[in-house]
Amino acid sequence: MTCLIAKNLTYSYSRESNPVLEEVSVSLRPGTLTALVGPNGAGKSTLLNLLQGHNKPDKGKITIDGNELVNNRAQVALMPQRGKLNWNFPITIEGLVSLGRVNHSKLSCCELEAALQRVGISHLAKRRLDSLSGGQQQRALLAKTLMSPAKILLLDEPCSALDPPAREDFLLIIRQLADAGLSLFVSSHDWGSSLNAYDKVVALDKTVLANGSPLEVQQKLDSIDCMRGNYCCG
């Protein structure tokens, strides 16, 4: 059982700049699919980088099963945004996925096949990345992430720019991974009905605006919008 708890995280890119995150607290528990939603510039990617250990918070604490994150980074894996990668690089799906093995330890064919099967692309193993659709590329990235021993997966905008069928397929895959016991924290711009696929939602805009079930978060955000006068409550 692997549980990540972040308490009161504050982070700035420099001492002279204003914080991009303030007093952010989240918990990620096994078997839970959690959405991280917020507008551009809300700090979603920054938060994921903190939780993965790539950056250190100015204030606050991150623990895994009560132990400091710095000693347990192998338990957390980050899947980056698709747009940050060069998809014209001459490599096959199986070549990309094999790069996910931590410390470059020996990879068996069975392990590679299992990762590809979990995301439904084992039949595409020999295909080059530049021949794939956006949805297939995202599945390949997810399979690469699954090659790590991590029990906590952080996915940065995995459904961005996917068409509705590909988005639904990807949500089904990550739902199955959560049901198998992994903890997934998935950032998204989507404030729509697809949030109902998640167990929990964290709404972020520099700080946590709401945290709970999809319905609870929507009600909280509606209340905030009404108080700010963004629209009429009726």
C-alpha positions in Angstrom: 0.0 0.0 0.0 1.6 3.2 -1.2 0.2 6.6 -0.2 1.6 10.0 -1.1 0.7 13.0 1.0 1.7 16.6 0.2 1.1 19.2 2.8 1.1 23.0 2.4 3.4 23.2 -0.6 4.5 26.6 -1.7 6.8 27.1 -4.7 8.4 30.0 -6.7 10.7 29.8 -9.7 13.0 32.4 -8.1 13.3 34.3 -4.9 12.3 37.5 -6.7 9.1 36.0 -8.2 5.7 35.5 -6.7 4.7 32.0 -5.8 3.1 29.9 -8.5 1.8 27.5 -5.8 0.7 28.4 -2.3 -0.3 26.2 0.6 -1.2 23.2 -1.7 -2.2 20.0 0.0 -3.2 16.7 -1.8 -3.3 13.0 -1.0 -2.9 10.2 -3.5 -4.1 6.8 -2.3 -3.9 3.3 -3.9 -6.6 2.3 -6.3 -7.7 5.9 -6.8 -8.0 7.9 -10.1 -7.7 11.6 -9.3 -8.1 14.5 -11.8 -6.1 17.7 -11.4 -8.0 20.5 -13.2 -7.4 24.2 -13.6 -6.8 26.9 -16.3 -3.5 27.5 -18.1 -1.0 28.9 -15.6 -2.8 27.4 -12.6 0.4 25.5 -11.6 -0.7 22.0 -12.6 2.6 20.9 -14.3 4.6 22.6 -11.5 2.7 20.6 -8.9 3.3 17.3 -10.7 7.0 18.1 -10.9 7.1 18.7 -7.2 5.3 15.5 -6.5 7.7 13.6 -8.7 10.7 15.1 -6.9 12.1 17.0 -10.0 11.8 20.3 -8.0 11.8 20.9 -4.3 9.1 23.0 -2.7 10.1 26.3 -0.9 7.8 25.3 1.9 5.8 22.2 2.8 6.4 18.5 2.9 5.9 15.4 0.6 5.9 11.9 2.1 5.2 8.4 0.8 4.0 6.1 3.5 5.3 8.5 6.1 8.8 8.7 4.6 10.4 11.6 2.8 9.9 11.7 -0.9 13.6 12.1 -1.5 14.1 8.5 -0.3 11.2 7.1 -2.3 11.3 8.8 -5.7 11.2 5.4 -7.4 7.6 5.0 -6.2 6.5 8.0 -8.4 6.6 8.2 -12.2 5.7 11.2 -14.3 4.3 10.9 -17.9 5.1 14.2 -19.6 2.9 16.1 -22.0 3.0 14.6 -25.5 3.9 18.0 -27.1 7.2 18.1 -25.3 8.5 15.0 -27.1 10.0 14.6 -30.6 7.6 12.1 -32.3 9.7 12.1 -35.5 12.6 10.4 -33.7 13.3 7.1 -35.5 12.3 4.6 -32.9 9.6 1.9 -32.6 7.0 1.6 -29.9 8.9 -1.3 -28.2 12.1 0.8 -28.3 10.4 3.7 -26.6 8.7 1.6 -24.0 12.0 -0.2 -23.1 13.5 3.2 -22.2 11.1 3.3 -19.3 13.1 0.7 -17.4 14.7 2.4 -14.3 18.5 2.2 -14.1 18.5 0.4 -17.5 18.2 -3.0 -15.8 17.7 -6.0 -18.1 14.2 -6.1 -19.6 12.5 -9.4 -20.5 10.3 -9.8 -23.5 7.5 -10.9 -21.2 7.7 -7.6 -19.2 7.6 -5.5 -22.4 4.7 -7.5 -23.8 2.8 -7.1 -20.5 3.2 -3.3 -20.6 2.0 -3.1 -24.2 -1.0 -5.4 -23.5 -2.1 -3.3 -20.5 -2.5 -0.3 -22.8 -3.8 -2.3 -25.8 -1.0 -1.7 -28.3 0.9 -5.0 -28.3 0.0 -5.4 -32.0 1.8 -2.2 -32.8 5.1 -3.0 -31.1 7.2 -2.8 -34.3 5.6 0.4 -35.6 7.6 3.7 -35.6 6.4 6.5 -33.4 5.8 8.9 -36.3 3.3 6.5 -37.9 1.0 6.5 -34.8 -2.2 8.5 -34.1 -2.3 10.9 -31.1 -4.1 8.3 -29.0 -1.6 5.6 -29.9 1.3 7.8 -29.0 -0.3 8.5 -25.6 -0.7 4.8 -25.0 2.9 4.2 -25.9 4.0 6.9 -23.4 1.8 5.3 -20.7 3.4 1.9 -21.4 6.8 3.4 -21.0 5.7 4.9 -17.7 4.5 1.5 -16.6 7.9 0.0 -17.0 9.0 1.7 -13.8 8.3 0.1 -10.4 6.2 3.2 -9.4 2.9 2.7 -7.7 2.0 6.4 -8.2 1.6 7.7 -11.7 1.5 11.4 -12.5 0.1 12.1 -16.0 0.5 15.6 -17.4 -2.4 16.5 -19.8 -2.6 13.0 -21.4 -5.9 13.6 -23.1 -5.0 17.0 -24.5 -5.7 17.3 -28.3 -7.2 13.7 -28.4 -10.5 13.3 -30.2 -13.5 12.1 -28.1 -13.1 8.3 -29.0 -9.4 8.3 -28.2 -10.0 10.2 -25.0 -12.7 7.7 -23.9 -10.4 4.8 -24.7 -7.5 6.4 -22.7 -9.8 7.1 -19.7 -10.9 3.5 -19.7 -7.3 2.3 -19.7 -6.3 4.5 -16.7 -9.5 3.5 -14.9 -8.4 -0.2 -15.2 -4.9 0.7 -13.9 -6.5 2.3 -10.8 -8.8 -0.6 -10.3 -5.6 -2.8 -10.3 -4.3 -0.8 -7.4 -2.2 2.0 -8.8 -2.7 5.6 -7.8 -3.1 8.0 -10.8 -3.0 11.8 -10.7 -4.1 13.2 -14.1 -3.9 16.8 -15.0 -6.6 18.1 -17.4 -8.2 21.2 -18.9 -11.5 19.4 -19.1 -14.1 20.7 -16.8 -16.8 18.6 -18.6 -18.6 15.4 -18.1 -15.5 13.2 -18.5 -14.6 14.2 -14.9 -17.2 11.8 -13.8 -14.8 9.0 -14.7 -12.6 10.0 -11.8 -12.9 9.1 -8.1 -11.7 12.4 -7.0 -11.0 15.9 -8.4 -8.6 18.5 -7.3 -9.3 22.0 -8.7 -6.2 24.1 -8.7 -5.5 27.8 -9.4 -2.3 28.6 -7.6 -3.9 27.1 -4.5 -6.5 24.3 -4.1 -10.0 25.7 -4.7 -11.8 22.4 -4.2 -11.0 18.8 -3.4 -13.4 15.9 -3.4 -15.8 13.9 -5.6 -16.6 15.3 -9.0 -20.0 16.4 -7.8 -18.6 18.0 -4.6 -16.0 19.9 -6.6 -18.4 21.1 -9.2 -20.7 22.4 -6.4 -17.9 24.1 -4.7 -16.7 25.8 -7.9 -20.2 26.9 -8.7 -20.4 28.5 -5.3 -17.1 30.3 -5.8 -18.1 31.5 -9.3 -21.4 32.9 -7.8 -19.6 34.7 -5.0 -17.2 36.2 -7.6 -20.1 37.2 -9.8 -18.9 35.3 -12.8 -22.4 34.2 -13.6 -25.8 34.3 -12.1 -26.8 31.5 -9.7 -30.4 32.0 -10.5 
